[in-house]
Amino acid sequence: MPDASAVSCTELFGSFVLGSDEFALPASCFREVVNYPDKVSALPLSPRFLEGVFTLRGSVIPVVNLGRVFNPAARAAQPTDKIAILDYQGVLVGILFDATGEILRVRPEQRSTLTYADGEKRGVVAGTILLDHGTRLVQVLDADALVRIENVPQVLALQAHDRRARRQHGERRQCVSFRVGASSFAFEMAAIQEIIRVPELQPSILNSALCLGRINFRGSPVAVVDFATLLNAGGGERVATPDQRIIVARIDDATIGFLVDSVDNIVNFYSEEIMPIPMLSKARAGMFGGCLSKPELGDIFFLDHRQIFSSNEIREMRSGHANLYPKDQAQVAKNEQRDARRGQRKVYITFALENSYAVEIKQVREIIDLSVGEITRPPGLPAFMRGMLNLRKQMVTVIDLRGLYQMPPLADNSQSKILVVERGEECYGLLVDAVENIMTINDNRRFAAPKMMRNPDAHGDPRAEMDEVIDIEVDGDAHRTLSVFQCERLLERLAREIPALAA
């Protein structure tokens, strides 16, 4: 009969293999072991040993490449690797390794513990286990030393709030997603003043790797920041592309332009959908507000715009331009006072449909790519109706506006977008050629459309049923007039003409 005291002193460990070495952690640390996921999103500004993050059943899991903990030059992850999910103080972390081992029952005499002198940097190996009469050596890892999560309290607090919030949806919110390098990010809509095409940047004495130059935005010199450089995600020399945009954001008294690779979508979400990210680095960690995971869009890093400007570089550029161009700043103040007297401002999306049009952003629930899902076409639909799209378990009727207005099909629909709008409990998707910009326009720049534009017999011209226009500023002192698209009016007309839409 085994000695009861010896059994009670036995410890359980889980072992795993990395190269030619075998490691172990207390079995109580392990939550589960999973295969390497199909999608791991790189998290900028993270240490080299962090392979990225992925989502698993409502949690964001950072993946630690154990090989790179020991050797920064070790190989990157491979699809055949395994990930051990550890429960670290209530927060889940993934450890990357080659293969699973076994459950070990270890007696006290089989264990040895490493000791460190006072002030000596603590390593990730806490001791060893000798098995098979001393011929097998297993290194015991120290979970506390291996994974130092900076924001454990914040993650736990957000997780607890999320569990309570799931019982009832809060207020619906919107953010604009954009791409920098291989990762997707998002700003809350409230942080964005406008999204513009990249103009010719004017030189500034504040130019640096981070500050590319300045633009004149409504009479104000605005510094343009390379977001890839900010996130240390440039990956080499920047190459200008037609998809690049400048996101003009305003926080408190600071206006900054961010150069990004592309602006992708307007995303509809609820607060409880934001999953906290366990941070393994302090570098600009405050800007990462969480992760939004959408089946059709993937993982999007939701940025807290209020935290970006805590960096010294941004503050210096903001104050530097204000000091260099005081006259322009005074003109901005006058413009803002004038706008306040003349009325409120509205946010518009401009989109292409042969020509350019504008629609108030409040009319659009979200914007999605044409390729987000399969559109099925039931028999008997009119030619201009593409079909039905299942968007997160809600059916969206997709209307091809080119077909509706008797325009020829688009030769290249790679830039096409679907504007998702609601009418009662129903959802409709308006297919347009491209989404161009997001801009804020004062009410005094919105006018009644000239009567000659409103010709009800002009079936091939959407402007025929639009009775308002907005006047926008473009390069220099030039102006441009865009017809204002009314989604509700279009859907009401279609409901009268097509019984299926009225049902």
Beta strands, then each sheet from edge to edge (+ up, - down):
strand 1: 11-18
strand 2: 21-26
strand 3: 30-35
strand 4: 50-56
strand 5: 59-65
strand 6: 82-88
strand 7: 91-97
strand 8: 99-106
strand 9: 111-113
strand 10: 125-131
strand 11: 136-141
strand 12: 172-180
strand 13: 183-188
strand 14: 192-197
strand 15: 211-217
strand 16: 220-226
strand 17: 245-251
strand 18: 254-260
strand 19: 262-270
strand 20: 288-294
strand 21: 298-303
strand 22: 345-352
strand 23: 356-360
strand 24: 366-369
strand 25: 375-376
strand 26: 385-391
strand 27: 394-400
strand 28: 417-423
strand 29: 426-432
strand 30: 434-442
strand 31: 446-448
strand 32: 468-473
strand 33: 479-484
sheet 1: 8+ 1- 2+ 11+ 10- 9+
sheet 2: 3+ 6- 7+ 5+ 4-
sheet 3: 19+ 12- 13+ 21+ 20-
sheet 4: 14+ 17- 18+ 16+ 15-
sheet 5: 30+ 22- 23+ 33+ 32- 31+
sheet 6: 24+ 28- 29+ 27+ 26- 25+
end
